[in-house]
Amino acid sequence: MSLQLSQANQEQYRREGFFFPLRIFSAAEADYHREQLENLEAKHGLMHYRTKPYLLIKSAVEIGKNQLLLDAVESLLGPDILLWDGAYVIKEPNNKKYVSWHQDLTYWGLDGEELVTAWVALSEVTTENGCMKMLPRSHHQGKYEHHSTFDEENILYRGQELNLEIDEDRTVSVELQSGEVSLHHGWTPHASYPNTSGKRRIGLSLQYLSPRMRQTLTDRESATLVRGEDRFNHFRPEPPCTEDFAPEMVTFQVEVERLKHEVYDTN
């Protein structure tokens, strides 16, 4: 079975700046991945927004290398794919945390836009519990100006926010069932509002890019080849995660996270 996006779905992604829903595994499999995550959180602490959890958790590796997901990404990026970044994005029940309107590529230091973000739902994702909201067709304008708010309730590292008045009537709520995925372009403005429900909202955000892309702010960044080949070697290869929270991988992930924050602070 292949999940290559149809020509119509590819055109929709390129026209609107996002595509959903895309089912990559069953609700039962999503429950399994959620259980793996929450069992490890009980031992090692909350995983919300820890950089590149696929370096630490075998379940995250399985999701990141899911062949149906990679088929869809290949439809948009081509046959050579690097897994460059990722994070569990978790909103606790009845919580004020939110994500302001922003564009992903603004602060990432990359030299192009051959990148796709996949947002994998490990719980039901609704407007009530703070699903993502997208601004259709806005990615065609490229980069907008942002400012940093450093709001303590803002999930983003710097509380970065678009200098743009958002017409809520134009936005699309990206509601997903567990086991479904949304895909969005790096210049598509998006946000998510607080979780006003009594249940956890859990997603795994994964960034895939073409090996042609280059990090302009450091030569020390790393990535994992998940399909095809890397003929450019712009990113250091990452060691594979073969057991949960292996000590050497914990050390490596801490260094990767420190470097990521250095990049954000200088951009």
C-alpha positions in Angstrom: 0.0 0.0 0.0 1.3 3.5 -0.9 0.0 6.8 0.3 1.5 9.0 -2.4 -0.7 12.1 -2.6 -2.8 12.3 -5.7 -2.1 15.1 -8.2 -5.2 16.9 -6.9 -4.1 16.7 -3.3 -0.6 17.9 -4.2 -2.1 20.8 -6.0 -4.3 21.5 -3.0 -1.3 21.5 -0.7 0.6 23.9 -2.9 -2.4 26.2 -3.4 -3.6 26.3 0.2 -0.3 25.8 2.0 -1.6 22.7 3.9 -3.3 19.4 3.5 -5.4 17.2 5.9 -6.5 14.7 7.0 -4.2 11.9 6.1 -4.5 8.6 8.0 -1.1 6.8 8.5 -2.2 4.4 11.2 -5.2 3.2 13.1 -6.6 4.7 16.3 -5.4 1.6 18.1 -1.8 2.2 16.9 -2.1 5.8 17.9 -3.1 4.6 21.4 0.0 2.4 21.5 2.3 5.3 20.6 0.6 7.5 23.2 1.0 4.8 25.8 4.7 4.5 25.0 5.1 8.2 25.3 3.2 8.5 28.6 5.0 5.5 30.2 8.3 7.2 29.4 7.1 10.6 30.7 6.3 8.9 34.0 10.0 7.8 34.2 11.8 10.7 32.6 9.6 13.8 32.8 7.2 15.5 30.4 8.3 15.4 26.8 6.5 18.5 25.6 8.7 20.5 23.2 11.9 18.6 23.9 13.9 18.8 20.7 14.1 15.8 18.4 12.4 13.1 20.6 13.2 10.6 17.9 16.7 10.6 19.3 15.3 9.3 22.6 12.1 7.3 22.0 11.8 4.3 19.7 8.1 5.1 19.2 8.9 8.5 17.8 11.4 6.8 15.4 8.6 4.5 14.2 6.3 7.4 13.6 9.0 9.5 11.9 9.8 6.5 9.5 6.2 5.5 8.9 6.2 4.5 5.2 2.8 5.9 4.5 3.8 9.2 5.9 7.1 9.2 4.0 5.1 8.4 0.8 3.1 11.5 1.3 6.2 13.6 2.0 7.9 12.2 -1.0 5.0 13.5 -3.1 6.0 17.0 -2.1 9.8 16.9 -1.6 11.0 14.1 -3.9 12.6 10.8 -3.1 15.5 12.0 -0.9 14.2 13.0 2.6 15.9 14.1 5.8 14.1 14.1 9.2 15.5 17.4 10.5 13.5 18.2 13.6 10.6 17.2 15.7 8.8 17.7 19.0 5.8 16.5 20.9 3.4 19.4 21.2 1.2 18.7 24.2 -1.6 20.8 25.7 -2.7 19.7 29.2 -6.4 19.8 30.1 -8.0 23.1 31.0 -4.8 25.0 30.2 -4.0 28.5 29.1 -1.0 27.6 26.9 -1.3 28.6 23.2 0.7 29.1 20.0 0.6 32.6 18.5 0.2 33.2 14.7 3.6 32.6 13.2 5.5 31.1 10.2 7.9 28.2 10.9 10.7 29.1 8.5 11.2 32.6 9.9 13.5 31.6 12.7 15.0 28.3 11.5 18.0 29.6 9.5 17.4 27.5 6.5 18.3 28.7 3.0 15.1 27.6 1.2 11.6 26.3 1.6 11.9 22.6 0.6 10.5 21.6 3.9 7.2 19.9 5.0 5.9 19.8 8.6 3.9 16.7 9.4 1.7 17.0 12.6 0.7 13.5 13.8 -2.3 13.3 16.1 -1.9 10.8 19.0 -5.2 11.9 20.5 -8.3 13.4 19.1 -7.6 17.0 18.1 -10.5 19.4 18.1 -11.2 23.1 18.2 -12.1 22.7 21.9 -8.8 21.2 22.9 -6.7 23.6 20.8 -6.2 22.2 17.3 -4.0 24.1 14.8 -5.6 26.9 12.7 -4.2 27.7 9.3 -4.5 30.8 7.1 -5.1 29.5 3.5 -3.0 30.6 0.6 -1.0 33.0 2.7 2.3 31.2 2.1 2.5 32.6 -1.4 3.5 35.9 0.1 6.7 34.5 1.6 8.1 35.8 4.9 6.0 38.2 7.0 7.5 40.4 9.8 7.4 39.0 13.3 8.0 40.2 16.8 8.9 38.4 20.0 6.5 38.6 22.9 8.1 36.2 25.4 4.6 35.6 26.8 4.9 32.9 29.4 1.7 31.3 28.2 3.0 31.1 24.6 4.4 27.7 23.8 6.8 29.1 21.2 10.4 29.5 22.4 10.4 33.3 21.9 6.7 33.9 21.7 7.2 35.0 18.1 4.1 36.5 16.6 3.2 37.8 13.1 2.8 41.5 12.6 -0.4 40.8 10.8 -4.0 41.2 11.6 -5.7 37.8 11.2 -9.2 37.5 9.8 -10.5 34.6 11.8 -13.3 34.1 9.3 -10.6 33.1 6.7 -8.9 30.6 9.0 -9.3 26.8 8.8 -9.4 24.6 12.0 -7.2 21.5 11.5 -9.3 18.9 13.4 -7.9 15.4 13.4 -8.7 11.9 14.6 -6.0 10.0 16.4 -3.7 8.4 13.8 -4.3 11.1 11.3 -1.8 13.7 10.1 -1.8 17.2 8.6 1.0 18.6 6.4 1.8 22.2 6.1 4.3 24.5 4.2 7.0 26.3 6.1 5.6 29.8 5.2 2.0 29.0 6.1 0.9 31.2 9.0 -0.7 29.0 11.7 -1.6 29.1 15.4 -3.4 27.1 18.1 -5.5 28.3 21.0 -5.8 27.0 24.6 -7.1 23.5 25.5 -10.4 24.2 27.2 -11.3 20.5 27.4 -10.7 18.0 30.2 -8.4 15.8 28.1 -4.8 16.0 27.0 -4.2 17.1 23.4 -1.1 15.2 22.0 0.6 15.6 18.7 4.1 14.8 17.3 5.4 17.5 15.0 8.0 16.4 12.5 10.0 18.5 10.0 11.2 16.8 6.8 13.4 18.5 4.3 15.3 18.0 1.1 19.0 17.3 1.5 19.6 20.2 -0.8 18.6 22.5 2.0 21.4 24.1 4.1 21.5 25.6 7.6 23.0 29.1 7.2 23.6 29.9 10.9 25.8 26.9 11.9 27.6 24.0 10.3 27.0 21.7 13.3 23.3 20.8 12.8 22.3 17.2 12.3 19.6 15.3 10.6 18.5 11.7 10.0 18.2 10.3 6.5 14.8 8.5 6.3 14.4 7.8 2.6 16.6 7.9 -0.5 20.2 9.3 -0.3 21.9 12.4 0.8 24.3 13.6 -1.9 25.0 17.0 -0.2 26.0 16.2 3.4 24.9 19.6 4.7 23.9 18.1 8.0 25.8 15.8 10.4 24.3 12.2 10.4 22.5 11.4 13.7 23.1 8.2 15.6 20.0 5.8 15.5 17.8 5.4 18.6 17.8 1.7 19.4 16.6 1.9 23.0 14.5 4.4 24.9 16.6 7.0 26.7 20.0 5.4 26.1 22.5 7.4 28.1 24.7 8.3 25.0 21.6 9.5 23.1 20.4 11.6 26.1 23.8 13.4 26.0 23.6 13.8 22.2 20.0 15.2 22.4 21.0 17.7 25.1 23.7 19.1 22.9 21.4 19.2 19.9 18.8 21.1 21.9 21.4 23.6 23.1 22.5 24.2 19.6 19.0 24.7 18.4 18.4 27.4 21.0 21.6 29.1 20.0 20.3 29.3 16.4 17.0 30.7 17.5 18.7 33.3 19.7 20.9 34.6 16.9 18.1 34.7 14.2 
